[in-house]
Amino acid sequence: MELAKLGISEEQVALLDQASDFCRERSPIEKVRALMESDEGFDRALWQEIAELGWLGIAIPENLGGIGLSLGEAVPIAEQMGRNLMASPFVATTLAAQALLAGAHDEQKGEWLPKLAGGGIGTLALQEPHGDWELTHVDAVARSEGGQLVLSGKKLAVQWGEAADIVIASVSFDNAPALILLTRDDIGAAAWRAEKIIDETRRSFALTLDGISVPQSRMLDPAKAEAALAHVELASGLLQSAEMCGGAQAVIDYTVEYLKTRTQFGKVIGGYQALKHPTVDAYVGYEKSRSLLYSAAHNFSAQGEGEVAVRMAKAAADKTYGHAADRAIQFHGGFGFTRDCDAGLHRRAAIFQASQLGDAAWQRVKLKKLLFA
């Protein structure tokens, strides 16, 4: 297989500049920590600003209310959000839009994609109690009764679920995977249960599908379901890699600043090789991971190459972010293990990201099959 190419578009450069300034100004660490204690976990006014910037329509065609760029152009946005730990349903909404683009009927796309591009919140309900990252392994069921689809089962890790206007849920229908579109009105408040997750900058929910029924027209195109799930998995891997690369950059910067100012025994601790060398290793890992990220963004739509590039990026970003945040905690000494140290926020974010649709080890297993089968 030809090696994946690395490239960056003019649009990505412009969006990187815009997102860098916006996320830094709108998501200072004080606000991040304040939102961690809030009910919804994100700022509705800020979400409206994001919608007005057009970011939610980046990867949605113009005839469906979007800007008409590729998913690769959303990478700089997710990267800077991860760098600043910005609490936002941006990635969840972008992935819901990708599920519709890959799996919906034309009428469904025309009805729902303009709403997401305009500021609606979307999310995915794909994970289940069995914990299998293979998205075609679905225990939740939809059965047809009198023109309605009656659902049963349970979904976990539905990010920003209670705030979502639409939820795309995977079910088994006639013994095959299918995707169902649920609206806020379809899901009663009792169906949601807030999950306590390690990353406190996010909100995650369990969703009980028992008792929910929707019209048959809410099922996305059954013939496209498996392809849509495969597309969503890779889209998720790409945007997760972007968030993790941004987070790795932030935690390395945070650590370097500390090493340059903290003194011990009359000497700045950054001068000690035992601290310098691991920090350099973390930075080299970050540069490698970011190169793989933008290679994945460039090649995302290329058959075969795109999947290889995304899985390489996710595996590298997972390892890099976790290592950089772990070293940061260690180098901050006793303070590093307290809730007040920002390195801890990044370490917990790295752990949560790794748990979503495939950690580094799982990606390497997939790569082995792709490269050496």
C-alpha positions as CSV (number, residue, x, y, z in Angstrom):
1,M,0.0,0.0,0.0
2,E,1.3,3.5,-0.8
3,L,2.2,5.6,2.2
4,A,-0.5,8.1,3.2
5,K,0.3,11.6,2.1
6,L,0.6,14.6,4.4
7,G,-1.1,17.9,3.4
8,I,-2.8,20.9,4.9
9,S,-5.3,23.0,3.0
10,E,-5.7,26.8,3.0
11,E,-9.0,26.4,4.8
12,Q,-7.4,24.4,7.6
13,V,-4.7,27.1,8.1
14,A,-7.4,29.8,8.3
15,L,-9.6,27.8,10.6
16,L,-6.6,26.9,12.8
17,D,-5.8,30.6,13.3
18,Q,-9.4,31.4,14.0
19,A,-10.0,28.5,16.3
20,S,-6.7,29.1,18.2
21,D,-7.7,32.7,19.1
22,F,-11.4,31.9,19.8
23,C,-10.8,28.8,22.0
24,R,-8.0,30.5,24.0
25,E,-10.1,33.6,24.7
26,R,-13.5,31.8,25.3
27,S,-12.2,28.8,27.3
28,P,-9.7,30.0,29.9
29,I,-9.0,27.4,32.6
30,E,-11.0,29.3,35.1
31,K,-14.1,28.9,32.9
32,V,-13.3,25.3,32.3
33,R,-13.3,24.6,36.0
34,A,-16.5,26.6,36.5
35,L,-18.4,24.7,33.8
36,M,-17.3,21.4,35.5
37,E,-19.5,22.4,38.4
38,S,-22.4,23.5,36.3
39,D,-25.5,21.5,35.5
40,E,-25.3,21.4,31.7
41,G,-21.5,21.5,31.6
42,F,-21.2,23.9,28.7
43,D,-22.0,27.5,27.8
44,R,-25.2,27.9,25.7
45,A,-24.2,31.4,24.6
46,L,-20.8,30.2,23.5
47,W,-22.5,27.4,21.6
48,Q,-24.5,30.0,19.7
49,E,-21.3,31.8,18.9
50,I,-19.8,28.6,17.5
51,A,-22.9,28.1,15.3
52,E,-22.6,31.7,14.0
53,L,-19.0,31.1,13.1
54,G,-20.3,28.3,10.8
55,W,-18.2,25.6,12.4
56,L,-21.1,23.2,12.7
57,G,-21.7,23.3,9.0
58,I,-18.0,22.8,7.9
59,A,-18.5,19.2,6.7
60,I,-22.1,19.6,5.6
61,P,-22.9,20.3,1.9
62,E,-24.0,23.7,0.9
63,N,-27.3,22.5,-0.4
64,L,-28.0,21.1,3.1
65,G,-27.3,24.3,5.0
66,G,-23.5,23.8,5.5
67,I,-20.3,25.2,4.1
68,G,-19.4,22.2,2.0
69,L,-15.9,21.5,3.1
70,S,-14.5,18.1,4.2
71,L,-14.3,16.6,7.6
72,G,-10.6,17.3,7.5
73,E,-11.4,21.0,7.9
74,A,-13.1,20.3,11.2
75,V,-9.8,18.9,12.6
76,P,-8.2,22.3,13.5
77,I,-11.4,23.2,15.4
78,A,-11.4,20.0,17.5
79,E,-7.6,20.3,18.0
80,Q,-7.9,23.7,19.6
81,M,-10.9,22.7,21.6
82,G,-8.9,19.9,23.0
83,R,-6.0,22.2,23.7
84,N,-8.2,24.5,25.7
85,L,-10.4,21.8,27.3
86,M,-13.4,23.6,25.8
87,A,-16.6,22.1,27.0
88,S,-18.8,21.9,23.9
89,P,-21.0,19.3,22.0
90,F,-19.0,20.2,18.8
91,V,-17.6,16.8,18.1
92,A,-20.8,15.0,19.1
93,T,-22.8,17.1,16.8
94,T,-20.4,16.8,13.9
95,L,-20.4,13.0,14.3
96,A,-24.2,13.0,14.3
97,A,-24.2,15.0,11.1
98,Q,-21.7,12.5,9.6
99,A,-24.0,9.6,10.5
100,L,-26.8,11.3,8.7
101,L,-24.7,12.1,5.6
102,A,-23.5,8.5,5.4
103,G,-26.7,6.7,6.3
104,A,-29.8,8.7,6.0
105,H,-32.4,9.0,3.2
106,D,-32.4,12.2,1.2
107,E,-35.6,13.4,2.9
108,Q,-34.0,12.9,6.4
109,K,-30.9,14.7,5.4
110,G,-32.9,17.6,4.1
111,E,-34.9,17.9,7.3
112,W,-32.2,17.5,9.9
113,L,-28.8,18.5,8.6
114,P,-29.7,22.2,8.2
115,K,-30.9,22.2,11.8
116,L,-27.6,20.8,13.0
117,A,-25.6,23.3,10.8
118,G,-27.7,26.1,12.3
119,G,-27.0,25.4,16.0
120,G,-28.9,22.2,16.8
121,I,-27.2,19.7,19.1
122,G,-26.8,16.1,18.0
123,T,-25.1,13.1,19.4
124,L,-24.7,9.3,18.9
125,A,-25.9,6.4,21.1
126,L,-23.8,3.5,19.9
127,Q,-22.1,2.0,22.9
128,E,-23.7,-0.7,25.0
129,P,-23.1,-2.5,28.3
130,H,-21.2,-5.3,26.6
131,G,-18.3,-2.9,26.0
132,D,-17.5,-4.1,22.5
133,W,-16.0,-1.4,20.2
134,E,-17.3,-3.3,17.1
135,L,-20.2,-1.1,16.3
136,T,-22.1,-3.8,14.4
137,H,-22.4,-5.8,17.7
138,V,-25.8,-4.3,18.8
139,D,-28.0,-5.8,21.5
140,A,-30.6,-3.0,21.5
141,V,-33.6,-3.9,19.4
142,A,-36.2,-2.2,17.3
143,R,-39.3,-4.1,16.3
144,S,-42.1,-3.0,14.0
145,E,-45.6,-2.7,15.5
146,G,-48.5,-1.0,13.7
147,G,-46.4,1.4,11.7
148,Q,-44.2,2.3,14.7
149,L,-40.7,1.2,15.7
150,V,-40.8,0.0,19.4
151,L,-37.3,0.1,21.0
152,S,-35.7,-1.7,23.8
153,G,-32.2,-1.9,25.3
154,K,-29.7,0.4,26.8
155,K,-27.0,2.7,25.5
156,L,-24.0,4.1,27.4
157,A,-21.6,7.0,27.0
158,V,-24.0,9.2,25.1
159,Q,-22.1,12.4,25.2
160,W,-24.1,15.6,25.9
161,G,-27.2,13.4,25.5
162,E,-29.6,15.3,27.8
163,A,-28.9,18.5,25.9
164,A,-29.2,17.0,22.4
165,D,-32.0,17.9,20.0
166,I,-31.5,14.6,18.1
167,V,-29.8,11.3,19.0
168,I,-28.8,8.8,16.4
169,A,-29.0,5.3,18.1
170,S,-27.9,2.0,16.8
171,V,-30.3,-1.0,17.1
172,S,-30.8,-4.4,15.7
173,F,-33.7,-4.6,13.3
174,D,-34.6,-7.9,11.6
175,N,-31.2,-9.3,12.9
176,A,-29.2,-6.6,11.2
177,P,-27.7,-3.3,12.4
178,A,-29.8,-0.2,11.9
179,L,-29.8,3.4,12.9
180,I,-32.8,5.3,14.4
181,L,-33.2,9.1,14.7
182,L,-34.7,10.1,18.0
183,T,-35.7,13.6,18.9
184,R,-35.8,15.3,22.3
185,D,-39.6,14.8,22.4
186,D,-39.2,11.1,21.8
187,I,-37.1,10.6,24.9
188,G,-38.6,11.2,28.3
189,A,-36.5,12.7,31.1
190,A,-36.7,9.4,33.0
191,A,-34.9,7.6,30.1
192,W,-31.6,9.5,30.8
193,R,-29.2,8.8,33.6
194,A,-26.2,11.0,34.2
195,E,-23.0,8.9,34.2
196,K,-20.1,9.9,36.4
197,I,-17.1,9.7,34.1
198,I,-13.4,10.4,34.7
199,D,-13.4,13.4,32.4
200,E,-15.3,16.1,34.3
201,T,-15.1,18.6,31.4
202,R,-17.7,16.5,29.5
203,R,-21.2,15.2,30.2
204,S,-22.1,11.6,29.5
205,F,-25.4,9.8,29.9
206,A,-26.9,6.3,29.8
207,L,-30.0,6.0,27.7
208,T,-32.8,3.4,28.4
209,L,-34.6,2.7,25.1
210,D,-37.3,0.6,26.7
211,G,-40.8,2.1,26.1
212,I,-39.7,4.5,23.3
213,S,-41.5,4.2,20.1
214,V,-41.1,6.3,16.9
215,P,-42.6,6.3,13.4
216,Q,-41.0,3.9,10.8
217,S,-39.8,7.0,9.0
218,R,-37.3,7.6,11.7
219,M,-35.1,4.7,10.6
220,L,-32.2,5.7,8.4
221,D,-31.6,3.8,5.2
222,P,-31.1,0.1,6.4
223,A,-29.0,-0.7,3.3
224,K,-26.4,1.9,4.4
225,A,-26.3,1.1,8.1
226,E,-23.1,-0.9,8.3
227,A,-21.3,1.5,6.0
228,A,-22.5,4.4,8.1
229,L,-21.3,2.8,11.3
230,A,-17.9,2.2,9.7
231,H,-17.7,5.8,8.6
232,V,-18.7,7.2,12.0
233,E,-16.1,5.1,13.7
234,L,-13.4,6.6,11.5
235,A,-14.8,10.1,11.8
236,S,-14.8,9.7,15.6
237,G,-11.2,8.5,15.5
238,L,-10.1,11.4,13.5
239,L,-11.7,14.1,15.7
240,Q,-10.7,12.3,18.9
241,S,-7.1,12.3,17.6
242,A,-7.4,16.0,17.0
243,E,-8.7,16.7,20.5
244,M,-5.9,14.6,22.0
245,C,-3.1,16.2,20.0
246,G,-4.4,19.6,21.1
247,G,-4.5,18.4,24.7
248,A,-0.9,17.0,24.4
249,Q,0.3,20.4,23.2
250,A,-1.3,22.2,26.1
251,V,0.0,19.9,28.8
252,I,3.5,20.0,27.4
253,D,3.4,23.8,27.3
254,Y,2.1,23.8,30.9
255,T,4.9,21.5,32.0
256,V,7.7,23.4,30.3
257,E,6.5,26.6,31.9
258,Y,6.6,25.0,35.3
259,L,10.1,23.5,34.7
260,K,11.4,26.9,33.8
261,T,10.1,28.6,37.0
262,R,10.2,26.0,39.8
263,T,13.5,26.0,41.8
264,Q,14.8,23.2,44.0
265,F,18.1,23.3,45.9
266,G,18.8,26.7,44.4
267,K,18.5,25.5,40.8
268,V,15.6,25.6,38.2
269,I,14.4,22.1,38.0
270,G,14.2,22.2,34.2
271,G,18.0,22.0,34.2
272,Y,17.9,18.4,35.5
273,Q,18.3,15.8,32.8
274,A,15.8,13.5,34.5
275,L,13.1,16.0,33.7
276,K,14.5,17.4,30.4
277,H,14.8,14.2,28.6
278,P,11.2,12.9,29.2
279,T,9.9,16.3,28.3
280,V,11.7,16.2,25.0
281,D,10.4,12.7,24.4
282,A,6.9,13.9,25.0
283,Y,7.4,16.8,22.5
284,V,8.8,14.5,19.9
285,G,5.8,12.2,20.4
286,Y,3.5,15.1,20.0
287,E,5.1,16.2,16.7
288,K,4.8,12.7,15.3
289,S,1.2,12.4,16.4
290,R,0.3,15.8,14.9
291,S,1.9,14.8,11.6
292,L,-0.2,11.6,11.6
293,L,-3.3,13.6,12.5
294,Y,-3.0,15.9,9.5
295,S,-2.1,13.0,7.3
296,A,-5.3,11.3,8.4
297,A,-7.3,14.5,7.8
298,H,-5.8,14.8,4.3
299,N,-6.4,11.2,3.4
300,F,-9.7,10.6,5.2
301,S,-11.8,10.1,2.2
302,A,-9.3,7.9,0.3
303,Q,-10.4,4.3,0.2
304,G,-8.1,2.1,2.3
305,E,-5.5,4.8,2.9
306,G,-7.9,6.8,5.0
307,E,-8.7,4.0,7.4
308,V,-5.0,3.2,7.9
309,A,-4.1,6.9,8.4
310,V,-6.9,7.4,11.0
311,R,-6.0,4.3,13.0
312,M,-2.4,5.3,13.1
313,A,-3.3,8.8,14.2
314,K,-5.6,7.5,17.0
315,A,-3.0,5.0,18.3
316,A,-0.3,7.7,18.3
317,A,-2.4,10.4,19.8
318,D,-3.7,8.1,22.6
319,K,-0.1,7.2,23.6
320,T,1.3,10.7,23.3
321,Y,-1.5,12.5,25.3
322,G,-1.5,9.9,28.1
323,H,2.3,10.0,28.4
324,A,2.6,13.8,28.3
325,A,-0.1,14.2,30.9
326,D,1.3,11.5,33.1
327,R,4.8,13.1,33.1
328,A,3.3,16.5,33.8
329,I,1.6,15.1,37.0
330,Q,4.8,13.5,38.1
331,F,7.0,16.6,37.5
332,H,4.6,18.8,39.5
333,G,5.3,16.6,42.5
334,G,2.7,16.5,45.3
335,F,0.7,19.4,43.7
336,G,0.4,17.3,40.5
337,F,-1.9,14.8,42.3
338,T,-4.3,17.5,43.6
339,R,-7.5,18.6,41.9
340,D,-6.0,22.1,41.4
341,C,-3.3,20.9,38.9
342,D,-4.4,21.3,35.3
343,A,-2.3,18.3,34.3
344,G,-4.8,16.1,36.1
345,L,-7.6,17.4,33.9
346,H,-5.7,16.4,30.8
347,R,-4.8,13.0,32.2
348,R,-8.4,12.3,32.8
349,A,-9.4,13.6,29.4
350,A,-6.8,11.3,27.8
351,I,-8.2,8.2,29.7
352,F,-11.7,9.0,28.6
353,Q,-10.8,9.6,25.0
354,A,-8.9,6.2,24.9
355,S,-12.1,4.5,26.1
356,Q,-14.2,5.8,23.2
357,L,-14.4,3.4,20.2
358,G,-10.9,2.0,20.4
359,D,-7.8,2.7,22.4
360,A,-4.2,2.5,21.0
361,A,-3.9,-1.3,21.4
362,W,-7.2,-1.9,19.7
363,Q,-6.2,0.4,16.8
364,R,-2.9,-1.5,16.4
365,V,-4.8,-4.8,16.1
366,K,-7.0,-3.3,13.4
367,L,-3.9,-1.9,11.6
368,K,-2.2,-5.4,11.7
369,K,-5.2,-6.8,9.8
370,L,-5.2,-3.9,7.3
371,L,-1.4,-3.9,6.6
372,F,-0.4,-7.6,6.9
373,A,-3.5,-9.6,6.0
